[in-house]
Amino acid sequence: MGERGQGGRGRRMFGGDELRLILLKLIEEAPRHGYDLIREIEARSNGAYAPSPGVVYPTLTMLDDMDLIAEHKSEGAKKQFAITEAGTAHLAENAAEVAALFERLAELGERHARTSGGPVRRAMHNLKTVLAASVFDEEVDPERLHAIAEILDEAARKIERL
């Protein structure tokens, strides 16, 4: 999907200021580390968009330098960030833009869910798994292969007629 990572060749899904606001809002909800932020954005877009670590981590550094977030003490090796008072104030000043950005993220997810062909992809994966288990056996019966081929050909004909 072209919207993954940077959103397609040469174009970003969100500009730098927009991504800063999205990350800041997510950190306001709960202290987070970079990978958690990437996963959360991907989840909110139904898998349509996941910013790259190469964009997220420098943005976190910038937010920290701007005193909008600060390192939060956490267990484990990953550095978590929490929002500061200045960060909360910054979000309040930009509340309308933040709301619009999250609406855009949700719309992206809805569009992706409608157009991704999820049920068909699931069925294709299921078919591939079944075929791998039953066809690519070294001692498969040639009659079985012909029967499977006929089923697949029949399914293809039915799909063409839709």
C-alpha positions in Angstrom: 0.0 0.0 0.0 1.4 3.4 -1.0 0.3 5.0 2.3 2.6 3.0 4.5 5.8 4.7 5.8 6.1 8.0 4.1 2.7 7.7 2.3 4.0 7.0 -1.1 7.0 8.0 -3.1 8.1 11.5 -2.4 5.1 12.5 -0.3 4.5 12.3 3.4 1.2 11.4 4.9 1.6 14.1 7.5 3.9 17.1 7.5 6.4 17.6 10.3 4.2 20.0 12.3 1.3 17.6 11.9 3.2 14.6 13.0 4.5 16.5 16.0 1.0 17.2 17.1 -0.2 13.6 16.6 2.7 12.2 18.6 2.2 14.8 21.3 -1.5 14.0 21.6 -0.8 10.3 21.8 1.8 10.9 24.5 -0.8 13.0 26.4 -3.1 10.0 26.4 -0.3 7.8 28.0 3.4 7.8 28.3 4.8 6.0 25.3 8.0 5.0 23.5 8.7 5.4 19.8 7.7 2.0 18.7 4.5 2.2 20.6 3.6 5.4 18.9 4.2 3.9 15.5 2.0 0.9 16.4 -0.7 3.2 17.7 -0.8 5.3 14.6 -0.9 2.2 12.5 -3.8 0.8 14.6 -5.8 4.0 14.3 -5.4 4.0 10.6 -6.4 0.3 10.3 -3.0 -0.5 9.0 -3.0 2.1 6.2 -0.2 4.2 7.6 2.7 3.7 9.9 5.4 6.4 10.1 8.9 5.2 9.9 11.2 5.1 12.9 13.4 7.5 10.9 10.7 10.1 11.1 9.3 9.3 14.6 12.5 9.3 16.6 13.9 12.6 15.4 10.4 14.1 16.0 10.5 12.8 19.6 13.9 14.4 20.0 12.6 17.7 18.7 9.5 17.6 21.1 11.9 16.9 24.0 14.2 19.8 22.9 11.1 22.0 22.8 10.2 20.9 26.4 6.8 19.6 25.2 7.7 16.1 26.4 10.1 14.6 28.9 11.6 11.2 29.5 9.3 9.2 31.7 10.8 6.7 34.2 9.7 3.3 33.1 10.8 -0.3 33.4 12.7 -1.8 30.6 15.2 -0.5 28.1 12.9 1.6 26.0 12.8 5.3 26.6 9.2 6.4 27.3 8.1 10.0 27.1 5.3 11.8 29.0 3.8 15.2 28.2 4.9 18.3 30.1 2.8 21.2 31.2 4.1 23.1 28.1 3.1 20.2 25.9 -0.4 20.2 27.4 -0.7 24.0 26.8 0.6 23.6 23.2 -2.1 20.9 22.5 -4.8 23.2 24.0 -3.6 26.1 21.7 -3.8 23.7 18.7 -6.9 21.8 19.7 -8.8 22.3 16.4 -5.9 21.2 14.3 -5.3 18.2 16.5 -8.9 17.2 16.2 -8.7 17.6 12.4 -5.6 15.5 12.2 -7.1 12.6 14.2 -10.2 12.8 12.1 -8.0 12.6 9.0 -6.3 9.5 10.5 -9.6 7.9 11.2 -10.9 8.6 7.7 -7.8 7.1 6.2 -8.4 4.0 8.3 -12.0 3.8 7.2 -11.1 4.2 3.6 -8.4 1.5 3.9 -10.9 -0.9 5.6 -13.4 -0.4 2.7 -10.8 -0.8 -0.1 -8.2 -3.3 1.3 -10.2 -6.4 0.2 -9.7 -7.9 3.7 -12.1 -10.9 3.4 -10.7 -11.8 -0.1 -7.1 -11.5 1.2 -8.0 -13.8 4.1 -9.6 -16.3 1.8 -6.6 -16.2 -0.6 -4.2 -16.8 2.3 -6.4 -19.7 3.5 -6.4 -21.2 0.0 -2.7 -20.9 -0.2 -2.2 -22.6 3.1 -4.5 -25.5 2.2 -2.9 -26.0 -1.2 0.6 -26.0 0.3 -0.5 -28.7 2.7 -2.2 -30.9 0.2 -0.7 -30.3 -3.2 3.0 -30.0 -2.6 3.5 -33.3 -1.0 6.0 -35.5 -2.8 3.6 -38.4 -3.1 0.5 -36.6 -4.1 -1.9 -38.6 -6.3 -2.2 -37.2 -9.9 -6.0 -37.7 -9.7 -6.1 -35.5 -6.6 -4.1 -32.8 -8.5 -6.6 -32.9 -11.3 -9.6 -32.7 -8.9 -8.0 -29.7 -7.1 -7.2 -28.0 -10.5 -10.9 -28.5 -11.5 -12.1 -26.9 -8.3 -9.8 -23.9 -8.8 -10.8 -23.5 -12.4 -14.5 -23.7 -11.4 -14.0 -21.0 -8.8 -12.2 -18.8 -11.3 -15.1 -19.1 -13.8 -17.6 -18.2 -11.1 -15.6 -15.1 -10.0 -15.3 -14.0 -13.7 -19.1 -14.1 -14.0 -19.6 -11.8 -10.9 
